[in-house]
Amino acid sequence: MLKRGMPAYEDELFGPVASIINVKNEEEAIKVANDTKFGLGASLWTKNIKKAKTLAKSIDSGSVFINGMGKIRSSFTIWRS
């Protein structure tokens, strides 16, 4: 399990890899998502699109993708300025 202080938690990763961090609830998920010095893009994965749109507004990232990564596929992408 990844924890704060581990390189895979703290650093930006490249390649076919994903960091999975278990959280207890939505509040903790937002806290973890915003606990980075990076932030060009983020993604939320869920069946509840309405909830994801609400949560995405709390993530401090250049863009937030819902059920996808890197490509704009629909109006679910939320851009930050």
C-alpha positions in Angstrom: 0.0 0.0 0.0 1.4 3.4 -0.9 1.8 6.0 1.8 3.1 9.5 2.0 6.9 9.6 1.8 7.2 6.7 -0.6 8.6 7.6 -4.1 5.6 6.3 -5.9 3.4 8.5 -3.8 5.5 11.7 -3.9 7.0 11.6 -7.5 5.5 11.9 -10.9 5.5 8.5 -12.6 5.7 7.8 -16.3 5.0 4.7 -18.4 2.4 2.1 -18.2 2.0 2.4 -14.4 -0.6 3.6 -11.9 -0.4 4.4 -8.3 -3.3 3.1 -6.2 -3.8 4.7 -2.8 -6.6 3.3 -0.6 -8.7 5.9 1.1 -11.5 5.7 3.6 -14.0 8.2 2.1 -14.4 11.0 -0.4 -13.0 13.7 1.8 -9.8 11.7 2.2 -9.6 11.0 -1.5 -9.8 14.8 -2.3 -7.1 15.4 0.3 -4.8 12.8 -1.2 -5.5 14.0 -4.8 -4.5 17.6 -3.8 -1.5 16.5 -1.8 1.0 16.8 -4.7 3.4 19.3 -6.2 2.3 18.2 -9.6 -1.2 18.4 -11.0 -1.4 18.7 -14.8 -4.1 16.0 -14.9 -6.2 13.8 -12.6 -8.8 11.2 -13.1 -11.8 9.9 -11.2 -13.1 6.4 -11.8 -16.7 5.7 -10.8 -20.1 4.5 -12.0 -21.7 7.6 -10.4 -21.0 10.4 -13.0 -23.0 13.0 -11.2 -21.0 12.5 -8.0 -17.7 12.5 -10.0 -18.6 15.9 -11.5 -19.1 17.3 -8.0 -15.9 15.8 -6.7 -13.9 16.9 -9.7 -14.5 20.5 -8.8 -12.6 20.0 -5.5 -9.5 18.6 -7.2 -6.8 21.2 -7.8 -5.5 20.0 -11.2 -5.0 21.4 -14.7 -7.8 19.0 -15.9 -9.8 16.3 -14.3 -11.0 13.3 -16.4 -13.9 11.1 -15.4 -13.5 7.4 -16.3 -10.6 8.1 -18.7 -7.2 9.6 -19.0 -5.5 12.0 -21.3 -8.0 12.4 -24.1 -11.0 14.6 -24.2 -13.9 12.3 -25.0 -16.9 14.1 -23.7 -18.2 17.0 -21.7 -17.1 15.3 -18.5 -13.6 16.9 -18.6 -13.3 19.8 -16.2 -10.6 22.3 -17.1 -8.9 24.5 -14.5 -7.3 27.9 -15.1 
